[in-house]
Amino acid sequence: MKWDLASLAPPPSGPAVAARARGCAERWRGRVAGLGPRDLARLLTELGHVQAGLTHLVSYASLHQALDVFGDEGAELALAAGSAADDVDRAVSFFEAEWQALTEDRVADLLTDPALAPYRHLLHTVRAARSHLLPAAQEEALAAREPLAQAWALLHDRLRAPLDEAWGDLAHADRDVRKPAYDVLVRGLEPHAASLALAYDALVGDRLAVDRLRRLPGPRALSDFDNHLDPAAVDGMLAEIEAQRGLAQRWFTYKARALGGESLSPWDERAPLLAADRIDLPTAVDTVLAAFARISPAFAWTARRIVVEGRVDAVPRAGRVSRTFSLPVPSERTCFVLVGFDGRPADVLDLAHELGHAVAFTLAAEAQPTLVFDAPTALGEVPACFAELAVLGLLATEGDPARAARAAEHWVDRCVTTVFRQALITSFEQSAYDLRREGRVLDAALLGDLWQRAHRDCYGGSLTLGRLHRLGWMCIPHLFHSRFYNYAYAFAGLSALGLHEVRGRDTAAFGRNFVAFLRTGGSAPPHEQLARLGLRIDAQGTWRSALDALRGRLDALTDPRTDSRPLHRSEA
């Protein structure tokens, strides 16, 4: 199963995209203050057409680069797309400046008109951005430096790519595969630690310098704003996760004993508990689609269409990027999915995760204007994490008891990884930025200390720390590509746990509401969208209840009075 990129219409050229943006600017610049709601909607529609052309170009470049990370063609396409993006940003920046200059009364009057209803949240967000935007000339100068940051990130990708197979083998069922893979990773990463530390230090220092120019209150502030989340809600979520780290420690202790030890070995952190049968790709696809059908027929039908149209690439091969992702092409009302499928249970969940993204992208692109179809990252991860739980729920209720027991364990393992590991990464990142802001150089030794401490704080004595727990930060691409990205997974994981409980009350109504949620895309704020589904993210009890659901699953596995625990094959 590989991408059929020939079926994707060629994008407009970079110069054509830039020319369209300049034409839009020439027609509308200086007129925003005098526009009525219908003309303002026409302007936003035209800006959406510009954005659609740019997104098509960027996605086209990214897809080709993903298939050949070492090749020149993808890199050249990416540079051309980046140049076009800079041209578009310069051309259409007039709109944000003129919209931000309007009085509050004028804005309030315009936003009452139904013609602007799909854009209301976007327009509020553009107004809110005034607090950290710089004068236009300074914004242009900062944008011109982006290729340097991209180069550091590309260096990371190229140095890590040869180790992708070893990283994947850490999740192999056989310890005789995991242990050598662990050693390969350690030997492969150690020579690059100084270089990648230099790259990360440069990125963090640069980001902090820009934050000072923008007068941001902290290094996570821009991520919170981009996620359209109240920082207090994020703080509350992270605090609740930290307070309940004992759940992760209980799970790792259970896992260690199932594998024949008292503490989890370093190379067993990502191990599956049972050597499950290999799963072929057609069976995995059928399983995911069946689980999606239990959520909603529309959810499953959209996922099937994405598969049938050749939008999924699941075959690992030399030169192909290691990351799993979904990449929308809104102008084509479709999305491309990349996963590395090797027949493991975790691969089925990765497929479900990315197809969950793809369905959400596709349904929103069909229902919303281009400017607002894409949900912010944290909210956008919710359907993907919920898709994983749907698959695990299917496996836990169908088939033989041993398979159901394995699914119950996978359920807990996946949730612990999604919630606690991602919060661990966020804690590491916060510590790194704090120390860099104090003037410390983030060299390999310091980053190793921070990575090791983050694991010790989270997992306590339930995990034996090894050499990779000083090097593992190099395996996290988001640290280089997009800061404070990982907490979005914890947010989505807990939200998905909460939604799983909501669904149990009325499955039919939930299915209808969930599809409506997906069609909303980014046209409404996250707290409002999740409230419609029954979750209040501003209430601390929401996060506590979600973790209580995880605790209930863990209790069911560890309670000696139950006989539902599977028998494990010790690999000690």
C-alpha positions as CSV (number, residue, x, y, z in Angstrom):
1,M,0.0,0.0,0.0
2,K,1.8,3.1,-1.3
3,W,0.8,6.6,-2.2
4,D,-0.4,7.2,-5.7
5,L,1.0,10.7,-6.0
6,A,0.2,10.7,-9.8
7,S,-3.5,11.0,-8.9
8,L,-2.8,14.3,-7.0
9,A,-3.3,17.2,-9.3
10,P,-0.1,19.2,-9.8
11,P,-0.1,22.3,-7.7
12,P,0.2,25.9,-9.0
13,S,3.8,27.1,-9.2
14,G,5.3,29.2,-6.5
15,P,5.3,32.3,-8.7
16,A,1.6,31.7,-9.6
17,V,0.6,31.4,-6.0
18,A,2.5,34.6,-5.1
19,A,0.9,36.4,-8.0
20,R,-2.6,35.5,-6.9
21,A,-1.8,36.7,-3.4
22,R,-0.5,40.1,-4.8
23,G,-3.6,40.4,-6.9
24,C,-5.8,39.9,-3.9
25,A,-3.8,42.5,-2.0
26,E,-4.1,45.0,-4.8
27,R,-7.9,44.7,-4.9
28,W,-8.5,44.9,-1.2
29,R,-5.6,46.7,0.5
30,G,-6.8,49.8,2.3
31,R,-10.5,48.9,2.1
32,V,-11.1,46.6,5.1
33,A,-12.3,49.4,7.4
34,G,-15.1,50.3,4.9
35,L,-16.3,46.8,4.1
36,G,-19.7,45.5,5.0
37,P,-20.1,41.9,6.2
38,R,-20.8,40.5,2.8
39,D,-17.9,42.1,1.1
40,L,-15.7,41.1,4.1
41,A,-16.9,37.5,3.5
42,R,-15.9,37.8,-0.2
43,L,-12.4,39.0,0.8
44,L,-12.1,36.1,3.3
45,T,-13.2,33.7,0.5
46,E,-10.5,35.1,-1.8
47,L,-7.9,34.8,0.9
48,G,-9.0,31.2,1.3
49,H,-8.4,30.5,-2.4
50,V,-4.9,31.9,-2.0
51,Q,-4.3,29.7,1.0
52,A,-5.6,26.7,-0.8
53,G,-3.1,27.1,-3.6
54,L,-0.3,27.6,-1.1
55,T,-1.3,24.5,0.9
56,H,-1.5,22.4,-2.2
57,L,2.0,23.5,-3.1
58,V,3.4,22.9,0.4
59,S,1.7,19.5,0.7
60,Y,3.0,18.4,-2.7
61,A,6.5,19.3,-1.7
62,S,6.2,17.6,1.7
63,L,4.8,14.4,0.2
64,H,7.7,14.1,-2.2
65,Q,10.2,14.9,0.5
66,A,8.7,12.3,2.8
67,L,9.3,9.6,0.3
68,D,13.0,10.6,-0.2
69,V,14.4,12.4,2.8
70,F,17.9,12.3,1.3
71,G,16.9,13.4,-2.2
72,D,17.4,16.8,-3.7
73,E,14.1,17.0,-5.5
74,G,12.0,17.0,-2.3
75,A,14.3,19.5,-0.6
76,E,14.2,21.8,-3.6
77,L,10.4,21.6,-3.7
78,A,10.3,22.4,0.0
79,L,12.5,25.5,-0.5
80,A,10.3,26.7,-3.4
81,A,7.2,26.2,-1.3
82,G,8.8,28.0,1.6
83,S,9.7,30.9,-0.6
84,A,6.1,31.1,-1.9
85,A,4.8,31.0,1.6
86,D,6.9,34.0,2.5
87,D,5.6,35.9,-0.6
88,V,2.0,35.1,0.4
89,D,2.5,36.2,4.0
90,R,3.9,39.5,2.8
91,A,1.2,40.1,0.3
92,V,-1.8,39.3,2.5
93,S,-0.5,40.7,5.8
94,F,-2.5,43.9,5.1
95,F,-5.7,42.1,6.1
96,E,-4.6,41.3,9.7
97,A,-3.2,44.8,10.2
98,E,-6.4,46.5,8.9
99,W,-8.7,44.1,10.8
100,Q,-6.8,44.7,14.0
101,A,-7.0,48.5,13.6
102,L,-10.8,48.5,13.7
103,T,-12.6,49.6,16.8
104,E,-14.2,47.0,19.1
105,D,-17.6,48.4,18.4
106,R,-17.1,48.1,14.7
107,V,-15.9,44.5,15.0
108,A,-18.8,43.5,17.3
109,D,-21.3,45.0,14.8
110,L,-19.7,43.1,11.8
111,L,-19.6,39.8,13.6
112,T,-23.3,39.7,14.3
113,D,-24.0,39.2,10.6
114,P,-24.6,35.6,9.5
115,A,-22.4,36.0,6.4
116,L,-19.4,36.0,8.7
117,A,-20.5,33.1,11.0
118,P,-18.0,30.6,9.7
119,Y,-15.2,33.1,10.2
120,R,-16.2,34.4,13.6
121,H,-13.7,32.5,15.7
122,L,-10.9,33.2,13.2
123,L,-11.6,36.9,13.3
124,H,-11.6,36.9,17.1
125,T,-8.2,35.1,17.0
126,V,-6.7,37.5,14.6
127,R,-7.7,40.3,16.9
128,A,-6.2,38.5,19.9
129,A,-2.8,38.1,18.1
130,R,-2.3,41.9,18.4
131,S,-0.7,41.2,21.8
132,H,2.4,39.5,20.4
133,L,2.7,40.7,16.8
134,L,5.6,43.0,15.9
135,P,5.6,45.8,13.2
136,A,5.4,44.5,9.7
137,A,9.0,45.1,8.8
138,Q,10.2,43.1,11.9
139,E,7.8,40.3,11.1
140,E,9.2,40.1,7.6
141,A,12.7,40.0,8.9
142,L,11.8,37.2,11.3
143,A,10.1,35.2,8.5
144,A,13.2,35.5,6.3
145,R,15.1,33.6,9.0
146,E,12.8,30.5,8.9
147,P,15.0,28.5,6.4
148,L,17.7,28.4,9.0
149,A,15.4,26.8,11.6
150,Q,14.2,24.4,8.9
151,A,17.8,23.5,8.1
152,W,18.5,22.5,11.8
153,A,15.4,20.4,11.8
154,L,16.4,18.7,8.5
155,L,19.8,17.9,10.0
156,H,18.0,16.1,12.8
157,D,15.9,14.1,10.4
158,R,18.9,13.1,8.3
159,L,21.0,12.0,11.2
160,R,18.2,10.0,12.8
161,A,16.8,8.4,9.6
162,P,19.4,5.5,9.5
163,L,18.2,4.5,13.0
164,D,14.5,4.3,12.3
165,E,14.5,0.5,12.0
166,A,16.2,0.1,15.4
167,W,13.7,2.6,16.9
168,G,10.9,0.5,15.6
169,D,12.4,-2.7,16.9
170,L,12.2,-1.4,20.5
171,A,8.5,-2.3,20.2
172,H,9.2,-5.8,18.9
173,A,7.7,-8.7,20.9
174,D,11.0,-10.5,21.1
175,R,13.5,-9.3,23.7
176,D,16.3,-10.8,21.6
177,V,15.3,-8.2,19.0
178,R,14.7,-5.3,21.4
179,K,18.0,-5.6,23.3
180,P,20.3,-5.5,20.2
181,A,18.1,-2.7,18.7
182,Y,18.6,-0.7,22.0
183,D,22.4,-1.1,21.7
184,V,22.3,-0.1,18.0
185,L,20.4,3.1,19.0
186,V,22.9,4.0,21.7
187,R,25.9,3.5,19.4
188,G,24.2,5.3,16.6
189,L,23.1,8.3,18.6
190,E,26.1,8.9,20.8
191,P,28.3,10.2,17.9
192,H,25.7,12.8,17.0
193,A,24.9,14.0,20.5
194,A,27.1,17.0,20.4
195,S,26.0,18.1,16.9
196,L,22.3,17.7,17.7
197,A,22.7,19.4,21.1
198,L,24.3,22.3,19.2
199,A,21.3,22.4,16.8
200,Y,18.8,22.3,19.7
201,D,20.6,24.9,21.7
202,A,20.6,27.2,18.6
203,L,16.9,26.6,18.0
204,V,15.9,27.2,21.7
205,G,18.1,30.3,22.0
206,D,16.6,31.8,18.8
207,R,13.0,31.0,19.9
208,L,13.6,32.7,23.3
209,A,15.1,35.8,21.6
210,V,12.0,36.1,19.4
211,D,9.8,35.5,22.5
212,R,11.5,38.5,24.2
213,L,10.8,40.7,21.2
214,R,7.1,39.6,21.3
215,R,7.0,40.1,25.1
216,L,5.6,36.6,25.6
217,P,5.2,35.5,29.2
218,G,6.9,32.1,28.7
219,P,8.2,29.7,26.1
220,R,4.9,27.7,25.9
221,A,2.8,30.8,25.4
222,L,2.9,30.8,21.6
223,S,1.9,27.1,21.5
224,D,-1.0,27.7,23.8
225,F,-2.2,30.6,21.6
226,D,-1.8,28.5,18.4
227,N,-3.8,25.7,20.1
228,H,-6.5,28.3,21.1
229,L,-6.3,27.1,24.7
230,D,-6.3,29.0,27.9
231,P,-2.9,28.6,29.5
232,A,-4.6,28.0,32.9
233,A,-6.4,25.0,31.4
234,V,-3.1,23.5,30.1
235,D,-1.5,24.2,33.4
236,G,-4.3,22.4,35.2
237,M,-4.1,19.4,32.9
238,L,-0.3,19.1,33.3
239,A,-0.6,19.5,37.1
240,E,-3.2,16.7,37.3
241,I,-1.0,14.4,35.2
242,E,2.0,15.1,37.4
243,A,-0.1,14.5,40.5
244,Q,-1.2,11.1,39.2
245,R,2.2,9.8,38.0
246,G,1.6,6.8,40.3
247,L,-0.6,5.4,37.6
248,A,2.3,5.2,35.1
249,Q,4.5,3.7,37.8
250,R,1.8,1.1,38.6
251,W,1.5,0.2,35.0
252,F,5.3,-0.1,34.4
253,T,5.5,-2.3,37.6
254,Y,2.8,-4.6,36.2
255,K,4.5,-4.7,32.8
256,A,7.9,-5.5,34.4
257,R,6.4,-8.4,36.4
258,A,4.6,-9.7,33.4
259,L,8.0,-9.8,31.6
260,G,9.7,-11.5,34.5
261,G,11.3,-8.7,36.5
262,E,10.6,-6.2,39.4
263,S,11.6,-3.1,37.4
264,L,11.2,-2.6,33.7
265,S,14.4,-2.9,31.8
266,P,15.5,0.0,29.6
267,W,14.9,-1.9,26.3
268,D,11.5,-3.1,27.5
269,E,9.8,0.3,28.0
270,R,8.0,0.0,24.6
271,A,7.7,-3.8,24.6
272,P,4.3,-5.4,24.0
273,L,3.4,-7.9,26.8
274,L,2.5,-10.8,24.6
275,A,4.0,-12.1,21.4
276,A,0.8,-11.5,19.4
277,D,0.3,-13.0,16.0
278,R,1.5,-10.8,13.1
279,I,-1.3,-8.8,11.5
280,D,-1.3,-8.4,7.7
281,L,-2.2,-5.0,6.3
282,P,-5.6,-5.8,4.8
283,T,-6.7,-7.3,8.1
284,A,-5.5,-4.2,9.9
285,V,-7.4,-1.9,7.5
286,D,-10.5,-4.0,7.9
287,T,-10.2,-3.9,11.7
288,V,-9.8,-0.1,11.8
289,L,-12.8,0.4,9.4
290,A,-14.9,-1.9,11.5
291,A,-14.1,0.1,14.6
292,F,-14.8,3.3,12.8
293,A,-18.2,2.0,11.8
294,R,-19.1,1.5,15.4
295,I,-18.5,5.2,15.9
296,S,-20.4,6.4,12.8
297,P,-21.1,5.1,9.3
298,A,-19.9,8.4,7.9
299,F,-16.7,8.1,9.8
300,A,-16.0,4.7,8.4
301,W,-17.1,5.5,4.8
302,T,-14.7,8.5,4.7
303,A,-11.8,6.4,5.9
304,R,-12.5,3.7,3.4
305,R,-12.5,6.3,0.6
306,I,-9.1,7.6,1.7
307,V,-7.7,4.0,1.5
308,V,-9.3,3.1,-1.8
309,E,-8.1,6.3,-3.5
310,G,-4.5,5.5,-2.7
311,R,-3.9,8.1,0.0
312,V,-2.2,5.7,2.4
313,D,1.5,4.8,2.3
314,A,2.3,2.0,4.8
315,V,5.4,0.4,3.3
316,P,8.7,1.3,5.1
317,R,11.6,1.6,2.6
318,A,15.0,3.2,2.3
319,G,14.9,7.0,2.2
320,R,11.3,7.3,3.3
321,V,10.9,9.6,6.3
322,S,10.3,7.8,9.6
323,R,7.5,10.0,11.1
324,T,3.9,9.0,10.8
325,F,1.6,11.8,9.8
326,S,-1.5,12.9,7.9
327,L,-1.2,15.7,5.4
328,P,-4.4,17.5,4.1
329,V,-4.8,18.9,0.6
330,P,-8.0,21.0,1.2
331,S,-8.3,22.1,-2.4
332,E,-8.7,18.4,-3.4
333,R,-10.9,17.6,-0.3
334,T,-8.6,14.8,0.6
335,C,-5.7,13.8,2.9
336,F,-2.6,11.7,2.6
337,V,-1.5,9.3,5.4
338,L,2.0,7.9,6.1
339,V,2.6,5.1,8.5
340,G,5.3,2.4,8.9
341,F,3.4,-0.9,9.0
342,D,5.2,-4.0,10.1
343,G,2.4,-6.1,11.4
344,R,2.6,-5.3,15.1
345,P,-0.5,-4.4,17.2
346,A,1.0,-0.9,17.7
347,D,1.1,-0.5,13.9
348,V,-2.7,-1.0,13.8
349,L,-3.2,1.7,16.3
350,D,-0.8,4.1,14.4
351,L,-3.0,3.4,11.3
352,A,-6.1,4.2,13.2
353,H,-4.6,7.3,14.6
354,E,-3.6,8.7,11.3
355,L,-6.8,7.7,9.6
356,G,-8.7,9.4,12.4
357,H,-6.8,12.6,11.5
358,A,-7.5,12.1,7.8
359,V,-11.2,11.6,8.3
360,A,-11.3,14.8,10.4
361,F,-9.4,16.8,7.8
362,T,-11.6,15.5,5.0
363,L,-15.0,16.1,6.7
364,A,-13.9,19.6,7.8
365,A,-12.6,20.5,4.3
366,E,-16.0,19.5,2.8
367,A,-18.0,21.5,5.3
368,Q,-15.9,24.6,6.1
369,P,-14.2,27.4,4.1
370,T,-10.4,26.8,3.5
371,L,-9.3,29.4,6.1
372,V,-11.1,27.6,9.0
373,F,-11.2,23.9,8.1
374,D,-8.1,23.0,10.0
375,A,-8.5,22.6,13.8
376,P,-5.6,23.7,16.0
377,T,-3.2,21.0,16.9
378,A,-4.4,19.9,20.3
379,L,-8.0,19.8,19.3
380,G,-7.0,18.1,16.0
381,E,-5.4,15.2,17.9
382,V,-8.6,14.4,19.7
383,P,-10.3,12.4,16.9
384,A,-7.0,10.6,16.2
385,C,-6.7,9.5,19.8
386,F,-10.4,8.6,20.0
387,A,-9.9,6.4,16.9
388,E,-7.2,4.4,18.7
389,L,-9.6,3.8,21.6
390,A,-12.3,2.7,19.2
391,V,-10.0,0.1,17.7
392,L,-9.0,-1.2,21.2
393,G,-12.6,-1.2,22.2
394,L,-13.5,-3.4,19.3
395,L,-10.6,-5.8,20.0
396,A,-11.6,-6.0,23.6
397,T,-15.1,-7.0,22.9
398,E,-14.8,-9.3,19.9
399,G,-12.9,-12.5,19.4
400,D,-11.3,-14.9,21.8
401,P,-10.7,-14.1,25.5
402,A,-6.9,-14.0,25.1
403,R,-7.1,-11.5,22.3
404,A,-9.5,-9.4,24.4
405,A,-7.1,-9.5,27.4
406,R,-4.3,-8.3,25.1
407,A,-6.5,-5.5,23.9
408,A,-7.2,-4.5,27.5
409,E,-3.5,-4.3,28.1
410,H,-2.8,-2.4,24.9
411,W,-5.5,0.1,26.0
412,V,-3.7,0.9,29.2
413,D,-0.3,0.9,27.6
414,R,-1.3,3.2,24.8
415,C,-3.0,5.6,27.2
416,V,0.0,5.7,29.6
417,T,2.2,6.5,26.6
418,T,-0.1,9.1,25.1
419,V,-0.6,10.9,28.4
420,F,2.3,10.4,30.7
421,R,5.1,10.1,28.2
422,Q,4.0,13.2,26.3
423,A,3.7,15.2,29.6
424,L,7.3,13.9,30.4
425,I,8.5,15.3,27.1
426,T,6.8,18.6,27.9
427,S,8.5,18.7,31.3
428,F,11.9,18.1,29.7
429,E,11.2,20.8,27.2
430,Q,10.2,23.3,29.9
431,S,13.3,22.6,31.9
432,A,15.5,23.1,28.8
433,Y,14.0,26.4,27.9
434,D,14.2,27.6,31.5
435,L,17.9,26.8,31.8
436,R,18.6,28.3,28.4
437,R,16.8,31.5,29.4
438,E,19.1,31.6,32.5
439,G,22.1,31.6,30.2
440,R,23.0,27.9,30.3
441,V,24.3,26.2,27.2
442,L,22.2,23.2,26.3
443,D,25.1,20.8,25.6
444,A,24.7,17.1,25.3
445,A,25.6,16.4,28.9
446,L,23.0,18.9,30.3
447,L,20.3,17.6,27.9
448,G,21.1,14.1,28.9
449,D,20.7,15.0,32.6
450,L,17.4,16.7,31.9
451,W,16.1,13.7,29.9
452,Q,17.1,11.2,32.5
453,R,15.6,13.3,35.3
454,A,12.3,13.7,33.5
455,H,12.0,9.9,33.2
456,R,13.0,9.4,36.9
457,D,10.4,11.9,38.1
458,C,7.7,10.3,36.0
459,Y,8.4,6.6,36.4
460,G,10.3,6.4,39.7
461,G,11.8,3.0,40.4
462,S,9.4,1.2,38.0
463,L,11.8,1.8,35.1
464,T,15.5,1.0,35.1
465,L,17.2,3.9,33.4
466,G,19.9,3.0,30.8
467,R,22.2,4.9,28.4
468,L,19.3,5.7,26.0
469,H,17.7,7.7,28.8
470,R,20.4,10.2,28.3
471,L,20.1,10.2,24.5
472,G,16.4,9.7,23.8
473,W,15.7,13.4,23.3
474,M,17.3,13.1,19.9
475,C,14.6,10.7,18.9
476,I,11.8,13.3,19.4
477,P,11.4,15.2,16.1
478,H,8.9,17.7,17.5
479,L,11.6,19.2,19.8
480,F,13.3,20.4,16.6
481,H,10.3,21.0,14.3
482,S,7.7,22.6,16.6
483,R,8.2,23.4,20.3
484,F,5.8,22.4,23.0
485,Y,3.9,20.3,20.5
486,N,3.8,17.1,22.6
487,Y,1.4,18.3,25.3
488,A,-1.2,18.3,22.5
489,Y,-1.1,14.5,22.6
490,A,-1.7,14.4,26.4
491,F,-4.6,16.9,26.0
492,A,-6.1,14.8,23.2
493,G,-5.5,11.5,25.0
494,L,-7.3,12.7,28.2
495,S,-10.1,14.3,26.1
496,A,-10.5,11.0,24.2
497,L,-10.7,9.1,27.5
498,G,-13.5,11.5,28.6
499,L,-15.3,11.2,25.3
500,H,-15.1,7.4,25.5
501,E,-17.0,7.6,28.8
502,V,-19.6,10.1,27.2
503,R,-20.1,7.7,24.2
504,G,-21.1,4.9,26.6
505,R,-24.2,6.8,27.6
506,D,-25.8,7.0,24.1
507,T,-23.8,5.6,21.3
508,A,-26.1,6.7,18.5
509,A,-26.4,10.3,19.6
510,F,-22.7,10.4,20.2
511,G,-21.9,9.2,16.7
512,R,-24.0,12.0,15.2
513,N,-22.5,14.6,17.5
514,F,-19.0,13.4,16.9
515,V,-19.3,13.7,13.1
516,A,-20.7,17.2,13.6
517,F,-17.7,18.0,15.7
518,L,-15.4,16.8,13.0
519,R,-17.1,18.9,10.4
520,T,-16.6,22.0,12.5
521,G,-12.9,21.9,12.0
522,G,-11.3,25.1,13.3
523,S,-14.4,27.3,13.0
524,A,-15.1,27.3,16.7
525,P,-12.9,27.4,19.8
526,P,-11.8,24.1,21.4
527,H,-13.5,24.6,24.7
528,E,-16.8,25.3,22.9
529,Q,-16.6,22.3,20.6
530,L,-15.7,19.9,23.4
531,A,-18.4,21.3,25.6
532,R,-21.0,20.4,22.9
533,L,-19.7,16.8,23.3
534,G,-20.0,16.9,27.0
535,L,-16.5,17.8,28.2
536,R,-15.5,21.0,30.1
537,I,-11.8,21.5,29.7
538,D,-11.8,24.5,32.0
539,A,-12.8,22.2,34.9
540,Q,-10.1,20.3,36.8
541,G,-12.5,17.5,37.4
542,T,-12.5,16.7,33.7
543,W,-8.9,15.7,33.7
544,R,-9.3,13.9,37.0
545,S,-12.3,11.9,35.7
546,A,-10.4,10.9,32.6
547,L,-7.5,9.6,34.7
548,D,-10.0,7.8,36.9
549,A,-11.2,5.9,33.8
550,L,-7.6,4.9,33.2
551,R,-7.2,3.9,36.8
552,G,-10.3,1.7,36.5
553,R,-8.8,-0.2,33.5
554,L,-5.6,-0.6,35.4
555,D,-7.4,-1.9,38.5
556,A,-9.2,-4.5,36.4
557,L,-5.8,-5.8,35.2
558,T,-4.1,-5.8,38.6
559,D,-6.9,-6.8,40.9
560,P,-6.0,-10.3,42.1
561,R,-9.7,-11.1,42.6
562,T,-10.3,-11.0,38.8
563,D,-9.4,-13.9,36.5
564,S,-9.3,-11.8,33.3
565,R,-5.5,-11.3,33.4
566,P,-3.7,-13.1,30.5
567,L,-0.9,-15.5,31.0
568,H,2.4,-13.9,29.8
569,R,5.4,-15.5,28.3
570,S,8.4,-14.5,30.3
571,E,11.3,-13.3,28.2
572,A,13.7,-12.9,31.1
